[in-house]
Amino acid sequence: DAGITQSPRHKVTETGTPVTLRCHQTENHRYMYWYRQDPGHGLRLIHYSYGVKDTDKGEVSDGYSVSRSKTEDFLLTLESATSSQTSVYFCATKTGGGSGGFNNEQFFGPGTRLTVL
Amino acid sequence: QQQVKQSPQSLIVQKGGISIINCAYENTAFDYFPWYQQFPGKGPALLIAIRPDVSEKKEGRFTISFNKSAKQFSLHIMDSQPGDSATYFCAGREWSDYKLSFGAGTTVTVRA
């Protein structure tokens, strides 16, 4: 494992409530990513970060926001949870160095199962 | 829309058989094609990867075949074992980018 933890691991919440998921890494990796995994859709990128306070949107960013105030922590917030956001959320990290050599691998955390009722 | 299309959605193979998963991509700027393996309740993990300047890469029982002109690549699992039962994702990435575009995944079940 690349030293990635996610919390909580399971959460049940109600529609309309805010939810924050946390990703913590001990590898000092520059890049961090949030994905959601749904049957038939694979892994879809929500947001990613390329450094402290540097974040950008992925393909399914509506309804989500992120923050990265420290290298090791990347937070995903569902501002007002909806049932369509019921999913398994994965955090991933990647070391720096861009496209070359052995710097391409993304390391995934264990996931958070979120249910929005 | 998904930039990488993966098939089949699921497959069942007998122990010792060959599992074949196919992927097709649209983006000709992709220069790196990894396969990830995911066991139930776990996060995906890198299995094997290829660049488009080679047509085949083999690591143990796992082989990627790559056809640049057809914009297709596939994963072959030789001598499939029950421990290979997992979900497999193909992906592609542009040389200038840090993001992966994943296929929808294939669930492989190896029957003993």
Interface residues (C-beta under 8 A of the other chain):
Chain A: I4 Y31 Y33 G40 H41 G42 L43 R44 L45 Y48 Y50 G58 F90 A92 K94 G98 S99 N104 E105 Q106 F107 F108 G109 P110 G111
Chain B: Q2 Q6 Q9 D31 Y32 P34 Y36 G41 K42 G43 P44 A45 L46 A49 F89 R93 W95 S96 D97 Y98 K99 L100 F102 G103 A104 G105
